[in-house]
Amino acid sequence: MFSDALDEDRVFYSGNFIVIPIKPRKRMVSLRVSEDVLATIEKFVIKHGACSRTLVLTKLIEAFAEGIRRSGYCVSSVKLEFVRKNGENSVSIVLNFNSSEK
């Protein structure tokens, strides 16, 4: 039961031991993007100031994983919708995962 203490950020009790992880366990993922992509993300982060490039990418990946999980792992496409503050001129991008349409 004590080995379960390494799961996520939950508190575990085992006999006289209480294990409280300081940080949730996360694994490193390396991404390669073009300089233009990185510059675009940097401009967004600078404009909003309250977050980091890593946080933006982490939250996008977490949302992607949650959508896949909630869809029962049977996803054929993903639609990203970018909405401006005033609600006008939204931009939608569809990522198609159908293997027959590469």
DSSP file (Angstrom, degrees, kcal/mol; ACC not computed):
  #  RESIDUE AA STRUCTURE BP1 BP2  ACC     N-H-->O    O-->H-N    N-H-->O    O-->H-N    TCO  KAPPA ALPHA  PHI   PSI    X-CA   Y-CA   Z-CA
    1    1 A M    >         0   0    0      0, 0.0     3,-1.1     0, 0.0     4,-0.2   0.000 360.0 360.0 360.0 -32.3    0.0    0.0    0.0
    2    2 A F  G >   +     0   0    0      1,-0.3     3,-1.8     2,-0.2     4,-0.1   0.813 360.0  64.5 -66.2 -30.4    2.9    2.4    0.7
    3    3 A S  G >  S+     0   0    0      1,-0.3     3,-1.3     2,-0.1    -1,-0.3   0.729  87.0  72.3 -66.8 -19.9    4.2    2.3   -2.9
    4    4 A D  G X  S+     0   0    0     -3,-1.1     3,-2.0     1,-0.3    -1,-0.3   0.623  73.1  88.0 -66.9 -11.5    0.9    3.9   -3.9
    5    5 A A  G <  S+     0   0    0     -3,-1.8    -1,-0.3     1,-0.3    -2,-0.1   0.672  77.0  64.7 -63.7 -15.5    2.2    7.1   -2.4
    6    6 A L  G <  S+     0   0    0     -3,-1.3     2,-0.5    -4,-0.1    -1,-0.3   0.539  75.4 111.6 -85.8  -5.2    3.9    8.0   -5.6
    7    7 A D  S X  S-     0   0    0     -3,-2.0     3,-1.2    -4,-0.1    -3,-0.0  -0.580  89.6 -62.3 -75.5 121.4    0.6    8.3   -7.5
    8    8 A E  T 3  S-     0   0    0     -2,-0.5    17,-0.4     1,-0.2    15,-0.1   0.033  93.3 -45.4  44.5-138.4   -0.2   11.9   -8.6
    9    9 A D  T 3  S+     0   0    0     15,-0.2    -1,-0.2     2,-0.1     2,-0.2  -0.009  92.3 130.6-118.1  29.4   -0.6   14.4   -5.7
   10   10 A R    <   -     0   0    0     -3,-1.2     2,-0.4    10,-0.1    -3,-0.0  -0.497  58.4-118.5 -83.2 152.9   -2.8   12.5   -3.4
   11   11 A V        -     0   0    0     -2,-0.2     2,-0.4     9,-0.1     9,-0.2  -0.759  32.1-164.0 -88.6 134.4   -2.1   12.1    0.4
   12   12 A F  E     -A   19   0A   0      7,-2.0     7,-2.9    -2,-0.4     2,-0.4  -0.940   9.8-154.9-124.0 145.6   -1.6    8.5    1.5
   13   13 A Y  E     +A   18   0A   0     -2,-0.4     2,-0.3     5,-0.2     5,-0.2  -0.964  16.7 168.3-117.6 132.6   -1.6    6.9    4.9
   14   14 A S  E >   -A   17   0A   0      3,-2.7     3,-2.4    -2,-0.4     2,-0.3  -0.823  63.9 -60.3-145.9 102.1    0.3    3.7    5.8
   15   15 A G  T 3  S-     0   0    0     -2,-0.3    -1,-0.1     1,-0.3     0, 0.0  -0.447 122.7 -11.9  61.3-122.9    0.6    2.8    9.4
   16   16 A N  T 3  S+     0   0    0     -2,-0.3     2,-0.4    -3,-0.1    -1,-0.3   0.368 119.8  96.8 -88.5   3.8    2.5    5.6   11.1
   17   17 A F  E <   -A   14   0A   0     -3,-2.4    -3,-2.7     2,-0.0     2,-0.5  -0.798  48.5-173.8-100.8 134.8    3.5    7.2    7.8
   18   18 A I  E     -A   13   0A   0     -2,-0.4     2,-0.6    -5,-0.2    -5,-0.2  -0.992  12.7-159.8-121.3 120.9    1.6   10.0    6.0
   19   19 A V  E     +A   12   0A   0     -7,-2.9    -7,-2.0    -2,-0.5    -2,-0.0  -0.903  13.9 175.5-108.3 119.9    3.0   10.8    2.6
   20   20 A I        -     0   0    0     -2,-0.6    -9,-0.1    -9,-0.2   -10,-0.1  -0.918  24.5-140.8-122.9 101.3    2.2   14.2    1.1
   21   21 A P        -     0   0    0      0, 0.0   -15,-0.0     0, 0.0    -2,-0.0  -0.357   1.0-147.9 -62.7 139.1    4.0   14.7   -2.2
   22   22 A I  S    S+     0   0    0      1,-0.2   -13,-0.0    -2,-0.0     0, 0.0   0.897  84.4  16.5 -73.0 -41.3    5.3   18.3   -2.7
   23   23 A K  S    S-     0   0    0    -15,-0.1    -1,-0.2    -3,-0.0     2,-0.1  -0.972  88.6-106.1-130.2 145.4    4.7   18.2   -6.4
   24   24 A P        -     0   0    0      0, 0.0     2,-0.3     0, 0.0   -15,-0.2  -0.415  48.2 -99.2 -63.6 147.7    2.6   15.9   -8.5
   25   25 A R        +     0   0    0    -17,-0.4     2,-0.3   -19,-0.2   -17,-0.1  -0.531  51.0 175.2 -70.0 130.7    4.7   13.4  -10.5
   26   26 A K        -     0   0    0     -2,-0.3     2,-0.4    -3,-0.1    -3,-0.0  -0.973  22.1-138.1-135.3 151.3    5.1   14.6  -14.1
   27   27 A R        -     0   0    0     -2,-0.3     2,-0.3     2,-0.0    -2,-0.0  -0.845  25.1-112.7-109.8 148.2    7.1   13.2  -16.9
   28   28 A M        -     0   0    0     -2,-0.4     2,-0.4     2,-0.0     0, 0.0  -0.599  28.8-171.8 -80.4 134.6    9.2   15.3  -19.3
   29   29 A V        -     0   0    0     -2,-0.3     2,-0.5     2,-0.0    -2,-0.0  -0.998  12.9-145.7-125.2 131.6    8.0   15.4  -22.9
   30   30 A S        -     0   0    0     -2,-0.4     2,-0.4     2,-0.0    -2,-0.0  -0.832  14.8-169.3-100.6 132.9   10.2   17.1  -25.5
   31   31 A L        -     0   0    0     -2,-0.5     2,-0.6     2,-0.0    -2,-0.0  -0.944  11.1-153.5-120.3 141.9    8.7   19.0  -28.4
   32   32 A R        +     0   0    0     -2,-0.4     2,-0.3     0, 0.0    -2,-0.0  -0.969  25.1 164.9-113.9 121.7   10.4   20.3  -31.5
   33   33 A V        -     0   0    0     -2,-0.6    -2,-0.0     1,-0.0     0, 0.0  -0.916  38.8 -97.0-131.3 159.2    8.7   23.3  -33.1
   34   34 A S     >  -     0   0    0     -2,-0.3     4,-2.2     1,-0.1     5,-0.2  -0.245  36.3-109.9 -69.9 163.2    9.8   25.9  -35.6
   35   35 A E  H  > S+     0   0    0      1,-0.2     4,-2.5     2,-0.2     5,-0.2   0.851 119.4  56.6 -62.4 -34.4   11.2   29.2  -34.6
   36   36 A D  H  > S+     0   0    0      2,-0.2     4,-2.1     1,-0.2    -1,-0.2   0.909 107.0  48.2 -63.4 -42.7    8.0   30.9  -35.9
   37   37 A V  H  > S+     0   0    0      2,-0.2     4,-2.3     1,-0.2    -2,-0.2   0.937 113.1  47.6 -63.3 -46.8    5.8   28.7  -33.7
   38   38 A L  H  X S+     0   0    0     -4,-2.2     4,-2.6     1,-0.2    -2,-0.2   0.893 110.7  51.8 -62.3 -40.7    8.0   29.5  -30.6
   39   39 A A  H  X S+     0   0    0     -4,-2.5     4,-2.5     2,-0.2    -1,-0.2   0.886 108.9  51.4 -63.7 -39.0    7.9   33.2  -31.4
   40   40 A T  H  X S+     0   0    0     -4,-2.1     4,-2.0     2,-0.2    -2,-0.2   0.925 111.6  46.0 -63.9 -44.9    4.1   33.1  -31.7
   41   41 A I  H  X S+     0   0    0     -4,-2.3     4,-2.6     1,-0.2    -2,-0.2   0.910 112.0  52.3 -64.1 -41.6    3.8   31.4  -28.3
   42   42 A E  H  X S+     0   0    0     -4,-2.6     4,-2.9     1,-0.2     5,-0.2   0.915 108.0  50.8 -59.9 -44.3    6.3   33.8  -26.8
   43   43 A K  H  X S+     0   0    0     -4,-2.5     4,-2.4     1,-0.2    -1,-0.2   0.905 111.1  49.2 -60.9 -41.2    4.3   36.9  -28.1
   44   44 A F  H  X S+     0   0    0     -4,-2.0     4,-2.1     2,-0.2     5,-0.2   0.935 112.6  46.9 -62.2 -46.9    1.1   35.4  -26.6
   45   45 A V  H  X S+     0   0    0     -4,-2.6     4,-2.8     1,-0.2     6,-0.4   0.909 113.1  48.7 -63.3 -43.0    2.8   34.8  -23.2
   46   46 A I  H  < S+     0   0    0     -4,-2.9    -1,-0.2     1,-0.2    -2,-0.2   0.910 111.1  50.5 -63.3 -42.3    4.4   38.3  -23.2
   47   47 A K  H  < S+     0   0    0     -4,-2.4    -1,-0.2    -5,-0.2    -2,-0.2   0.870 118.9  36.7 -64.3 -37.3    1.0   39.9  -24.0
   48   48 A H  H  < S-     0   0    0     -4,-2.1     2,-1.1    -5,-0.2    -2,-0.2   0.746  82.9-172.4 -90.5 -25.4   -0.8   38.0  -21.2
   49   49 A G     <  +     0   0    0     -4,-2.8    -3,-0.1    -5,-0.2    -1,-0.1   0.182  61.0  87.5  63.8 -20.0    2.0   38.2  -18.7
   50   50 A A  S    S+     0   0    0     -2,-1.1     2,-0.3    -5,-0.1    -1,-0.2   0.442  87.9  41.7 -95.5   1.6    0.4   35.9  -16.1
   51   51 A C  S    S-     0   0    0     -6,-0.4     2,-0.3     4,-0.0    -2,-0.1  -0.880  72.8-121.4-140.7 171.6    1.6   32.6  -17.5
   52   52 A S     >  -     0   0    0     -2,-0.3     4,-2.3     1,-0.1     5,-0.2  -0.725  29.9-111.7-111.5 164.1    4.7   30.9  -18.9
   53   53 A R  H  > S+     0   0    0     -2,-0.3     4,-2.3     1,-0.2     5,-0.2   0.902 120.2  52.0 -57.8 -43.2    5.2   29.2  -22.3
   54   54 A T  H  > S+     0   0    0      1,-0.2     4,-2.7     2,-0.2    -1,-0.2   0.898 108.5  50.4 -62.6 -41.9    5.6   25.9  -20.4
   55   55 A L  H  > S+     0   0    0      2,-0.2     4,-2.6     1,-0.2     5,-0.2   0.911 109.7  50.4 -64.1 -42.5    2.3   26.5  -18.5
   56   56 A V  H  X S+     0   0    0     -4,-2.3     4,-2.0     1,-0.2    -2,-0.2   0.949 114.8  43.0 -60.1 -49.5    0.4   27.2  -21.8
   57   57 A L  H  X S+     0   0    0     -4,-2.3     4,-2.3     1,-0.2    -2,-0.2   0.883 113.2  52.7 -66.2 -38.4    1.7   24.1  -23.5
   58   58 A T  H  X S+     0   0    0     -4,-2.7     4,-2.6    -5,-0.2    -2,-0.2   0.931 110.2  47.3 -61.8 -46.2    1.1   22.0  -20.4
   59   59 A K  H  X S+     0   0    0     -4,-2.6     4,-2.4     1,-0.2    -1,-0.2   0.871 111.0  51.8 -65.9 -36.9   -2.5   23.1  -20.1
   60   60 A L  H  X S+     0   0    0     -4,-2.0     4,-2.3    -5,-0.2    -1,-0.2   0.924 112.3  45.6 -63.6 -43.6   -3.1   22.5  -23.8
   61   61 A I  H  X S+     0   0    0     -4,-2.3     4,-2.6     2,-0.2    -2,-0.2   0.896 112.5  50.9 -66.8 -40.3   -1.7   18.9  -23.5
   62   62 A E  H  X S+     0   0    0     -4,-2.6     4,-2.4     2,-0.2    -2,-0.2   0.901 111.5  48.0 -63.6 -40.6   -3.7   18.3  -20.3
   63   63 A A  H  X S+     0   0    0     -4,-2.4     4,-2.4     2,-0.2    -2,-0.2   0.905 111.3  51.1 -65.5 -41.3   -6.9   19.5  -22.1
   64   64 A F  H  X S+     0   0    0     -4,-2.3     4,-2.1     2,-0.2    -2,-0.2   0.936 112.1  46.1 -59.5 -48.7   -6.1   17.3  -25.1
   65   65 A A  H  X S+     0   0    0     -4,-2.6     4,-2.5     1,-0.2    -2,-0.2   0.892 112.0  51.0 -63.8 -40.6   -5.6   14.2  -22.8
   66   66 A E  H  X S+     0   0    0     -4,-2.4     4,-2.9     2,-0.2    -1,-0.2   0.904 109.5  50.6 -64.7 -41.1   -8.8   14.9  -20.9
   67   67 A G  H  X S+     0   0    0     -4,-2.4     4,-1.2     2,-0.2    -2,-0.2   0.904 111.3  48.0 -62.3 -41.9  -10.8   15.2  -24.1
   68   68 A I  H  <>S+     0   0    0     -4,-2.1     5,-2.6     2,-0.2     6,-0.3   0.929 113.2  48.2 -63.2 -45.1   -9.4   11.9  -25.3
   69   69 A R  H ><5S+     0   0    0     -4,-2.5     3,-1.6     1,-0.2    -2,-0.2   0.935 111.9  48.1 -61.3 -47.8  -10.2   10.3  -22.0
   70   70 A R  H 3<5S+     0   0    0     -4,-2.9    -1,-0.2     1,-0.3    -2,-0.2   0.714 107.3  57.9 -68.0 -20.0  -13.8   11.6  -21.9
   71   71 A S  T ><5S-     0   0    0     -4,-1.2     3,-1.0    -3,-0.2    -1,-0.3   0.330 118.4-110.3 -90.5   7.5  -14.4   10.5  -25.4
   72   72 A G  T < 5 -     0   0    0     -3,-1.6    -3,-0.2     1,-0.2    -2,-0.1   0.777  60.8 -73.3  69.6  26.4  -13.5    6.9  -24.5
   73   73 A Y  T 3 <S+     0   0    0     -5,-2.6     2,-0.5    -6,-0.2    -1,-0.2   0.649 109.7 115.1  63.7  17.3  -10.3    7.0  -26.5
   74   74 A C    <   +     0   0    0     -3,-1.0     2,-0.5    -6,-0.3    -1,-0.1  -0.675  36.3 149.6-116.1  74.6  -12.2    6.9  -29.8
   75   75 A V        +     0   0    0     -2,-0.5     3,-0.1     1,-0.1    -7,-0.0  -0.921  25.2 177.2-112.9 128.2  -11.4   10.3  -31.3
   76   76 A S  S    S+     0   0    0     -2,-0.5    21,-3.6     1,-0.3    22,-0.5   0.671  72.9   1.8-100.2 -21.5  -11.3   10.8  -35.1
   77   77 A S  E     -B   96   0B   0     19,-0.3     2,-0.4    20,-0.2    -1,-0.3  -0.989  57.9-141.7-158.9 162.0  -10.6   14.5  -35.0
   78   78 A V  E     -B   95   0B   0     17,-2.4    17,-3.4    -2,-0.3     2,-0.5  -0.994  12.8-154.0-128.7 134.9  -10.0   17.5  -32.6
   79   79 A K  E     -B   94   0B   0     -2,-0.4     2,-0.5    15,-0.2    15,-0.2  -0.945   5.5-164.5-112.8 122.5  -11.3   21.0  -33.1
   80   80 A L  E     -B   93   0B   0     13,-3.4    13,-2.8    -2,-0.5     2,-0.5  -0.900   6.1-165.8-102.0 130.5   -9.5   23.9  -31.6
   81   81 A E  E     -B   92   0B   0     -2,-0.5     2,-0.6    11,-0.2    11,-0.2  -0.972   5.1-161.3-121.7 124.8  -11.4   27.1  -31.4
   82   82 A F  E     -B   91   0B   0      9,-3.5     9,-2.4    -2,-0.5     2,-0.5  -0.909  11.3-168.2-106.0 118.4   -9.7   30.4  -30.7
   83   83 A V        -     0   0    0     -2,-0.6     7,-0.1     7,-0.2     6,-0.1  -0.917  15.2-133.5-113.9 128.0  -12.0   33.1  -29.6
   84   84 A R    >   -     0   0    0      4,-0.7     3,-1.9    -2,-0.5     6,-0.1  -0.309  31.7-104.2 -71.3 161.2  -11.0   36.8  -29.3
   85   85 A K  T 3  S+     0   0    0      1,-0.3    -1,-0.1     2,-0.1    -2,-0.0   0.859 122.5  50.7 -55.5 -39.1  -11.9   38.7  -26.2
   86   86 A N  T 3  S-     0   0    0      2,-0.1    -1,-0.3     1,-0.1     3,-0.1   0.487 112.8-119.6 -81.8  -0.8  -14.7   40.5  -28.0
   87   87 A G  S <  S+     0   0    0     -3,-1.9     3,-0.3     1,-0.3     2,-0.2   0.436  75.1 117.8  80.6  -1.1  -16.1   37.2  -29.3
   88   88 A E        +     0   0    0      1,-0.2    -4,-0.7    -5,-0.1    -1,-0.3  -0.593  63.6  18.7 -96.6 159.5  -15.7   38.2  -32.9
   89   89 A N  S    S-     0   0    0     -2,-0.2    -1,-0.2     1,-0.1    -2,-0.1   0.879  74.5-173.8  54.4  48.9  -13.6   36.6  -35.6
   90   90 A S        -     0   0    0     -3,-0.3     2,-0.4    -7,-0.1    -7,-0.2  -0.397  12.9-143.3 -70.3 154.5  -13.0   33.2  -34.0
   91   91 A V  E     -B   82   0B   0     -9,-2.4    -9,-3.5    -2,-0.1     2,-0.4  -0.980  12.1-163.4-121.5 129.4  -10.6   30.9  -35.7
   92   92 A S  E     -B   81   0B   0     -2,-0.4     2,-0.4   -11,-0.2   -11,-0.2  -0.931   4.8-172.7-115.5 139.1  -11.2   27.1  -35.8
   93   93 A I  E     -B   80   0B   0    -13,-2.8   -13,-3.4    -2,-0.4     2,-0.5  -0.998   9.0-154.9-129.7 131.1   -8.6   24.5  -36.6
   94   94 A V  E     -B   79   0B   0     -2,-0.4     2,-0.6   -15,-0.2   -15,-0.2  -0.922   2.1-158.6-110.4 127.7   -9.4   20.8  -37.1
   95   95 A L  E     -B   78   0B   0    -17,-3.4   -17,-2.4    -2,-0.5     2,-0.5  -0.926  15.7-153.3-101.3 114.8   -6.8   18.1  -36.5
   96   96 A N  E     -B   77   0B   0     -2,-0.6   -19,-0.3   -19,-0.2   -20,-0.1  -0.793  17.7-178.9 -96.0 125.2   -8.0   15.0  -38.4
   97   97 A F        +     0   0    0    -21,-3.6     2,-0.4    -2,-0.5   -20,-0.2   0.251  35.2 131.7-106.2  10.7   -6.7   11.6  -37.0
   98   98 A N    >   -     0   0    0    -22,-0.5     3,-1.5     1,-0.2    -2,-0.1  -0.514  51.8-147.2 -65.3 122.0   -8.4    9.3  -39.6
   99   99 A S  T 3  S+     0   0    0     -2,-0.4     3,-0.4     1,-0.3    -1,-0.2   0.745  94.6  60.2 -65.5 -23.6   -5.6    7.0  -40.7
  100  100 A S  T 3  S+     0   0    0      1,-0.2    -1,-0.3     2,-0.1     2,-0.3   0.609 101.4  56.2 -79.5 -10.3   -7.0    6.8  -44.2
  101  101 A E    <         0   0    0     -3,-1.5    -1,-0.2     1,-0.1    -3,-0.1  -0.495 360.0 360.0-119.1  61.3   -6.6   10.5  -44.7
  102  102 A K              0   0    0     -3,-0.4    -1,-0.1    -2,-0.3    -2,-0.1   0.470 360.0 360.0 -84.3 360.0   -3.0   11.2  -44.1
